[in-house]
């Protein structure tokens, strides 16, 4: 599966990057209920940091942001809230589903998570460089600004001196 497609299915909820159960089920080529059933049967493999169930508010937010229920084959309202799987949960899910497809897709998903982390690190480095450049530029422009103010003040002083009555020979 293409990494870009997987990256588009990764969302951030509760400060964690996650993939929702119905997106995983679609990638693994299983029904969502089958995926959830496998998880519930092996719930001890999914501690708090691996998976969590969305609240109604989170689900409503996702529905409004990504229009998740408007897709073919889904009703307008969910009976059960979706599960959200973190990177660790996705890798554990491959061992629960026990299929070759699940293993291959999980590897692709883990690669997508890693790639996103790398992009985020690169972005932070770039942002720090931009901030440093901006600070240096601001200091340089501040010096120029001060020099211009001195020149403008000098020009004002010269005009004031011209208005005074001159003493001496013309």
N, C-alpha and C positions, 0 to 999 in steps of 0.2 A: 504494500500500500504506500502511496506517495506521502512523504513527510508533511508536505504543505496541507494536505487534506486532514491529516491527524492534528496538526497544529491548530487548525481552524476549529477543532472540536475541544480543544483545551480551554477551559474557562478558569477564572480566578474567583473563588468563593472562600470567605472566612480567612483570607490571606494565604490560601493555598491554591496551587494549580491542580485542577481536577479534570476528569472526564466523566461524563454522566453515563449511567447504566445503559440507556437506550442507544447511545452512540457506540458504546463498546459492543453491545449485542449486535448492532448492525455490522460493525467491523469483523466480529467473530463469526458472523453468519449464523447466529442463534436467535431465538426469540428472547425478548427482554424478561419474560416470566421465567424462562429456563435459566438464564443467567442469575436472576435474583434467587431462584430456588437453590441453585448450586451454592451461592454465597450463604444463604440462611442455613443450609445443611453443614457448612464449614465455617460458621461465624467466628470460631476461636482463631482462625487464620487472619481475621480482619480486625485487628485492634483499632483503637480510636484514630491513630495517625495514618491508617491505611484506607479507611472508608468511613463515610458518615451519610446519614439520610438527610436530605434537604428539609428545611422547614417550609411551611406553606408560603411564608413571605419570600423566601429565597426562590421557591418554585415560581411564584407569581412574577418576581423580578425577571427570572430567566425567560418565562413565557412572554413577557412584554418586550424584553430585549432581543431575543433570538427567535421568537415565534415558534417555539418547539412543538406545540400541540397542533399546528396547522399542517403538519406533514401528512402525507398519505398513510392511511391505516391507523391513525390515532384519533381518539375521541377529543371532545372539547374540554373534558375535565379528567383529571387523574384520580384514580381510586386510591393509589398508593404513591407516596412521594418518591422521587428518584433517589437512587444511591449515587453518591459522588465518590469516585475512586482517585486517590492520589497516585503518584508514581509507584510507590511501594505496593499499593493495593492492586494496581494493574499487573505488576509482576507476580503477585500472589494469585491473582485470578487465573493466570495461565495454568498454574498447577492444579487449580480446582476444576477447570473445564476439561483438562486432559485431552486436548486434541492438537494435532499438528498445526492447524490453522491458528488456534489460540496462541500457541508458542511463537509462531512467526509474527503474528500481529502484535503480540506483547513486546517482542524485540523491536519492532518498528516504533511502537508507542514510546518505549523507553528511550530510543534514539531521538525521537521528537522532543521529549522532555529535556534531554541533555542538550540538544541543539538550542532550545529556548533558553536554557540557563546560560549557555555560552553567549548567545545574542544579548541577553540581559547584562552579563558581565561586560561585554564589549560596549554596550550602550552606557553603562555607568562610567567606564573609563573615558569614553568620548565626552560625556557630560562633565566630568571633572576637568578635562582638558579645556573644554569650552569655558567653563567657569573661571579657570585660571587665566586664560587668555582675556576674558572679559574684565577681570579684576585689573590685570596689567594695562589693558587699554583704557580703562576708566581712570587709572592713576595718570597715564600719559595725557589723556584729554583733560584731566583736572589741572595738570601743570599748564597746558595750553590755555585753558579757560582762565586761570589766574593771570597769566601773562597778558591775555587780551583785556582783562579787566583793568590791569595796571595801565596799559596803553590807552584805553578808553578814559580812565580817570585822568591821565596826563592830558589828553585832548580837551577834556572839560576844563581843566585848570588853565590851559593855554587860552581858551575862549574867554574865560573870566578875566584873564590878564589883559586881553585885547580890549575889553569893555572899559577898563580903567582909563582914566585920563593920563596921558603920557606926560612925563615930566622931562624937560630938557629940550634939546634941539630936534627939529623935524627935518 
